[in-house]
Amino acid sequence: MRALSSLRWKIALTTTMVCCMVAAALGILVHNVVARQMVGEVRKAAATELTHALGHYEYGTAHGDVNAVLDPPDLPRRLRELVASGQTGSIVGLQGGKPVMWAAGPADGQALAVWLPFGSTRERLRDIDTAILASAVLAAGLVALAGLFLADRISRRLATTAAVARRITAGDLDARVNFPHEGDDPGPRGSRDEVRDVAHALDSMASSLQGRLEAEKRFTADVAHELRTPLTGSLAAAALLPEGRPKEMINNRLRALHLLTEDLLEISRLDSGAERADLARVELGRAVERAVAAATAVSGAGPDAEADAGSGPSVRVVRDTVVVTDRRRLDRILANLLVNAGKHGRPPVEVTVEGPVVVVRDHGPGYPPELIARGPQRFRTGDPGRGRGHGLGLTIVMGQAAVLEIEVGFANAPDGGAVTTLHLPVGRTQEGN
């Protein structure tokens, strides 16, 4: 049923139905014209013979060339009633079980009738009807094939345009339909192709969107590069300030701005597509444990202290696996996810390793619906309930995951909390012992 609801079949079926309707109308018209002509010729011949028969009857002479008889029993009732009213006429009927053309007129209060064979005429009409029907079926078949061919061509071009639109939506801004322009199209000049117009509009939109995004990326990279040098000098100058609360506040703000600048530079490198993974065999469970411990230590409290407080991330290795990945980039992904959980979620934060899948979960308000549906976007946190931020941490996670060919999924647990799932490439995994 889905195939019949596609555009190509709708066009083909509509074309076939219209062709059948036109063929039926023309067939009926031709049948009526031909039948009227052929029956009219036989009726005219019967009327001529009736005139001769009436003349011979009036003069009392014999007329043996024509079948003429008074009040024949097979004379149709309608024609008998017409003669009774003093008129002459003709009608198709039967005589001895065979089709004939009757013609009758009044003769001394009786009906004088003649008849001519009508079987050959009826056979000719049937042959003509058969030819008309065969021609209609052949024409409908040819039109259906032509309609299906044209509909398939239109449907394929629309499907190509839709596929390119989906690629652009998925982030492939280099995708283009690239249908020929009017000057390159071998079709008739002056004809308009709406499908080509839609494809060209899509290509133009993609080019414009790509240009704007590239300009945004260049601006972000340029701003980050320009801020890096003065920030480095500001940090060095702040170190010379006397100890105290003002120095601590300045250093905190400068470090936050420095981290933001480094994140922007990392995003610009990821956007440029120049990043390459340094792959090596890694035991995933141990790598995750070390990454979590390092991220916890960098956050300002040691792992032991966090564990004692019951709020630090916990790692559970259900099934370890040896993977081929870039450990540094994997550490960066996990660190950002843990920082995001610490800022926007609530403890406990749980990290689970099961085969090539790593799951990071907190027990906070969860991800906003926009992030789950569209993915993370820079400088957008989506839901104030998840806390404030720039949205760069998860953006970096997506960029580094793309370099490592890791599938990232964002969801919310049924009982609350954000859940991030990392699926490492299956083709790069090897089960550990």
C-alpha positions in Angstrom: 0.0 0.0 0.0 2.9 2.4 0.7 4.2 1.8 -2.8 0.8 2.7 -4.3 0.7 5.9 -2.3 4.0 7.1 -3.7 4.0 10.0 -6.1 5.1 8.0 -9.2 2.2 5.5 -8.8 -0.3 8.3 -8.1 0.7 10.1 -11.3 0.7 6.8 -13.3 -2.7 5.7 -12.0 -4.2 9.2 -12.6 -2.8 9.3 -16.1 -4.2 5.8 -16.8 -7.6 6.6 -15.4 -7.8 9.8 -17.5 -6.7 7.8 -20.6 -9.3 5.1 -19.9 -12.1 7.7 -19.5 -11.1 9.5 -22.8 -10.8 6.1 -24.6 -14.3 5.1 -23.3 -15.8 8.3 -24.4 -14.2 8.1 -27.8 -15.2 4.5 -28.1 -18.8 5.2 -27.3 -18.8 8.1 -29.8 -17.3 6.1 -32.6 -19.6 3.1 -31.9 -22.7 5.3 -32.0 -21.6 7.0 -35.3 -20.7 3.8 -37.0 -23.8 2.0 -35.8 -26.0 4.8 -36.8 -24.5 4.8 -40.3 -24.6 1.0 -40.8 -28.1 0.6 -39.4 -29.2 3.6 -41.4 -28.0 2.0 -44.6 -29.9 -1.3 -43.9 -33.0 0.7 -42.8 -32.9 2.7 -46.0 -32.6 -0.5 -48.1 -35.5 -2.0 -46.2 -37.6 1.1 -46.8 -36.9 1.0 -50.5 -37.9 -2.7 -50.6 -41.1 -1.9 -48.7 -42.0 0.9 -51.2 -41.6 -1.6 -54.1 -43.7 -4.2 -52.2 -46.5 -1.8 -51.5 -46.5 -0.7 -55.2 -46.7 -4.3 -56.4 -49.5 -5.1 -53.8 -51.5 -2.0 -55.0 -51.4 -3.1 -58.6 -51.8 -6.8 -57.8 -48.6 -7.9 -59.3 -46.0 -10.4 -57.9 -42.8 -9.2 -56.3 -40.7 -12.3 -55.8 -37.4 -10.7 -55.2 -38.2 -9.5 -51.8 -39.5 -11.3 -48.7 -42.9 -9.7 -48.4 -45.9 -11.0 -46.5 -49.1 -9.8 -44.9 -49.3 -9.8 -41.1 -46.4 -12.2 -40.5 -46.5 -13.7 -37.0 -42.8 -12.6 -36.2 -43.6 -8.9 -36.9 -42.5 -6.9 -33.7 -45.5 -5.6 -31.7 -44.3 -2.0 -31.8 -44.0 -2.0 -35.6 -47.5 -3.7 -35.8 -49.0 -0.9 -33.7 -47.3 1.8 -35.8 -48.8 0.2 -39.0 -52.2 0.0 -37.3 -52.1 3.8 -36.9 -51.6 4.2 -40.7 -47.8 4.8 -40.7 -44.8 3.0 -42.1 -41.6 2.2 -40.2 -38.7 -0.2 -39.6 -37.2 -1.9 -36.7 -34.6 -4.6 -35.9 -36.1 -7.9 -34.8 -36.1 -11.6 -35.3 -37.5 -13.7 -38.1 -37.2 -17.5 -37.8 -34.8 -16.9 -34.9 -32.4 -14.8 -37.0 -31.8 -11.1 -36.7 -33.5 -9.1 -39.5 -34.5 -5.5 -40.3 -38.3 -5.3 -40.5 -40.1 -2.7 -42.6 -43.9 -2.6 -42.7 -46.7 -0.4 -44.0 -50.6 -0.5 -44.1 -52.2 -2.5 -46.9 -56.0 -2.8 -46.9 -56.1 -2.7 -43.1 -53.4 -5.2 -42.8 -49.6 -4.9 -42.3 -47.5 -5.6 -45.3 -44.0 -6.4 -44.1 -40.6 -7.0 -45.7 -37.4 -8.0 -44.0 -33.7 -8.0 -44.8 -30.9 -10.0 -43.1 -29.3 -8.1 -40.3 -26.8 -10.7 -39.0 -23.9 -9.6 -41.1 -24.4 -6.0 -40.0 -24.5 -7.0 -36.3 -21.3 -9.1 -36.8 -19.6 -6.1 -38.3 -20.7 -3.9 -35.4 -19.2 -6.5 -33.0 -16.0 -6.6 -34.9 -15.8 -2.8 -34.8 -16.5 -2.8 -31.0 -13.8 -5.4 -30.5 -11.3 -3.2 -32.5 -12.3 -0.1 -30.5 -11.9 -2.0 -27.2 -8.5 -3.4 -28.2 -7.3 0.0 -29.3 -8.5 1.6 -26.1 -6.7 -1.1 -24.0 -3.5 -0.7 -26.0 -3.6 3.1 -25.8 -4.3 2.9 -22.1 -1.3 0.6 -21.6 1.0 2.8 -23.6 -0.1 5.9 -21.8 0.3 4.1 -18.5 3.8 3.1 -19.3 4.6 6.6 -20.5 3.1 8.1 -17.4 5.0 5.7 -15.2 8.2 6.6 -16.9 7.6 10.3 -16.6 6.4 9.9 -13.0 9.5 7.8 -12.1 11.7 10.5 -13.5 10.0 13.1 -11.5 9.9 10.9 -8.4 13.6 10.1 -8.7 14.6 13.7 -9.0 12.4 14.6 -6.0 13.9 11.7 -4.0 17.4 12.9 -4.8 16.5 16.4 -3.7 15.0 15.0 -0.5 18.1 12.9 0.2 20.3 15.9 -0.2 18.1 17.9 2.1 18.4 15.2 4.8 22.2 15.1 4.3 22.3 18.9 4.9 20.1 18.5 7.9 22.5 15.9 9.3 25.4 18.4 8.9 26.8 17.6 5.4 26.8 21.2 4.1 28.8 20.2 1.0 25.9 18.1 -0.3 24.3 19.5 -3.5 21.7 18.3 -5.9 23.6 19.8 -8.9 20.8 19.5 -11.5 21.7 21.1 -14.8 20.7 24.7 -15.3 18.4 25.9 -18.1 21.2 26.5 -20.5 22.7 23.0 -19.9 19.3 21.2 -20.1 18.8 19.4 -23.4 15.0 19.8 -23.0 12.9 22.2 -25.1 13.8 25.8 -24.7 11.3 28.0 -22.9 10.0 25.0 -20.9 9.9 25.3 -17.1 11.0 22.6 -14.8 9.6 23.1 -11.3 11.6 20.2 -9.8 14.8 21.8 -11.1 13.8 25.1 -9.6 13.3 23.4 -6.2 16.7 21.7 -6.5 18.4 24.9 -7.4 16.7 26.7 -4.5 17.9 24.0 -2.1 21.5 24.3 -3.5 21.4 28.0 -3.1 20.1 27.7 0.5 22.8 25.2 1.3 25.5 27.4 -0.1 24.2 30.4 1.8 24.0 28.4 5.0 27.4 27.0 4.5 28.9 30.5 3.9 27.3 31.8 7.1 28.4 28.9 9.2 32.0 29.2 7.8 32.0 32.9 8.6 30.8 32.1 12.1 33.5 29.5 12.6 36.2 31.9 11.3 34.9 34.6 13.6 35.0 32.3 16.6 38.5 31.1 15.8 39.7 34.6 15.2 38.2 35.9 18.5 39.7 32.9 20.4 43.2 33.5 18.9 43.0 37.2 19.5 42.0 36.6 23.2 44.6 34.0 23.9 47.6 36.4 23.9 46.2 39.1 26.2 44.7 36.5 28.5 48.1 34.8 28.9 49.6 38.2 29.7 46.8 39.0 32.1 47.3 35.7 34.0 51.0 36.4 34.3 50.3 40.0 35.5 47.7 38.7 38.0 50.3 36.4 39.5 52.3 39.5 40.6 49.4 40.9 42.6 49.6 40.6 46.4 47.9 37.7 48.0 44.3 38.2 49.1 40.7 38.0 48.1 41.0 40.4 45.1 43.8 38.4 43.6 41.8 35.2 44.0 38.8 36.7 42.4 40.8 38.0 39.5 42.6 34.7 39.0 39.3 32.8 39.0 37.7 35.1 36.4 40.8 35.0 34.2 41.1 31.2 34.5 37.4 30.8 33.5 38.0 33.1 30.5 41.1 31.2 29.6 39.2 27.9 29.7 36.5 29.4 27.5 39.1 30.6 25.0 40.7 27.2 24.9 37.3 25.5 24.3 36.6 27.9 21.4 40.0 27.1 19.9 39.4 23.4 20.2 35.9 23.7 18.6 37.4 25.7 15.7 40.0 22.9 15.2 37.3 20.3 15.2 35.1 22.3 12.9 38.0 22.6 10.4 38.1 18.8 10.1 41.9 18.8 10.5 41.9 16.7 13.7 43.2 13.1 13.3 42.9 10.4 15.9 46.1 8.7 17.3 44.7 5.2 17.5 46.0 2.6 19.9 44.7 -0.5 21.7 43.2 0.4 25.0 41.5 -1.5 27.8 38.3 0.4 28.0 37.4 -0.3 31.6 40.8 0.8 33.0 40.9 3.8 30.7 37.6 5.0 31.9 38.6 4.5 35.6 41.8 6.5 35.0 39.9 9.2 33.1 37.3 9.5 35.9 39.9 9.7 38.6 41.9 12.3 36.7 38.7 14.4 36.1 37.8 14.2 39.8 41.2 15.2 40.9 41.3 18.2 38.5 37.8 19.3 39.8 39.4 20.4 43.1 38.9 17.5 45.4 40.7 14.2 45.5 39.0 11.0 44.5 39.1 9.6 48.0 37.5 12.7 49.5 34.7 12.7 46.9 34.1 9.0 47.4 33.9 9.5 51.2 31.3 12.3 50.7 29.3 9.9 48.5 29.0 12.5 45.7 32.0 11.6 43.5 31.6 9.7 40.2 31.5 5.9 40.6 32.7 3.6 37.9 31.2 0.1 37.3 32.8 -2.2 34.8 30.2 -4.8 33.8 32.2 -6.2 30.9 35.6 -4.9 29.9 36.7 -4.7 26.3 39.8 -3.9 24.4 39.2 -1.0 21.9 41.2 0.7 19.3 40.8 4.4 20.0 42.6 7.6 20.9 42.9 7.6 24.7 43.6 11.4 25.0 40.5 12.3 23.1 38.4 9.7 25.0 39.7 11.2 28.3 38.6 14.6 27.0 35.1 13.3 26.2 34.7 11.7 29.6 36.1 14.7 31.4 33.6 17.1 29.7 30.7 14.7 30.4 31.7 14.6 34.1 32.1 18.4 34.3 28.7 18.8 32.7 27.1 16.4 35.1 28.8 18.1 38.1 27.7 21.6 36.9 24.2 20.9 35.8 23.2 17.6 37.5 23.2 16.2 41.0 25.1 13.3 42.6 25.5 10.5 42.5 27.2 10.4 39.1 27.5 6.9 37.7 29.8 5.7 34.9 29.1 2.2 33.5 31.2 0.2 31.1 29.6 -2.7 29.3 31.5 -3.9 26.3 32.1 -1.1 23.8 29.4 1.0 25.5 30.0 3.7 28.1 27.1 5.3 30.0 27.4 8.4 32.1 24.4 9.3 34.3 23.6 11.9 36.9 20.5 12.3 39.1 19.7 15.9 38.3 16.8 17.5 36.3 17.9 15.8 33.1 18.6 17.1 29.6 16.1 19.6 28.0 14.0 18.2 25.2 15.6 20.5 22.7 19.0 19.0 23.3 17.7 15.4 23.1 16.0 16.2 19.8 18.6 18.4 18.1 21.8 17.7 19.9 24.0 20.2 21.8 24.5 23.7 20.4 27.2 26.1 21.4 26.2 29.0 23.6 22.8 27.3 24.3 22.1 25.4 27.4 18.4 24.9 26.6 16.9 24.6 30.1 17.7 26.9 33.1 17.1 23.9 35.3 20.4 22.4 34.1 22.3 25.4 35.3 24.2 28.1 33.5 26.9 27.5 30.9 28.0 28.2 27.4 27.1 24.8 25.9 30.6 24.3 24.7 31.4 21.1 26.7 28.9 18.9 25.0 29.8 20.5 21.7 33.4 19.4 22.2 32.1 16.0 23.2 30.3 15.7 19.8 33.3 17.0 17.9 35.8 14.6 19.5 33.3 11.7 19.2 33.1 12.4 15.5 36.9 12.1 15.2 36.8 8.8 17.0 33.6 7.6 15.2 31.8 7.2 18.5 28.0 7.4 18.5 26.7 9.7 21.2 23.1 9.5 22.5 21.4 11.9 24.9 18.4 10.8 27.0 16.8 11.1 30.4 16.3 8.2 32.8 12.7 7.3 33.7 13.4 8.1 37.4 15.2 11.3 36.6 18.7 12.3 35.6 20.6 12.9 32.4 22.0 9.8 30.6 24.7 10.0 28.0 25.6 6.8 26.0 28.9 6.4 24.1 28.9 3.6 21.5 32.5 2.9 20.4 32.9 1.5 16.8 32.1 -2.2 16.9 34.6 -2.9 14.1 37.4 -1.6 16.3 36.6 -3.7 19.4 38.0 -6.9 20.6 36.6 -8.7 23.6 38.9 -8.8 26.6 39.6 -11.8 28.7 
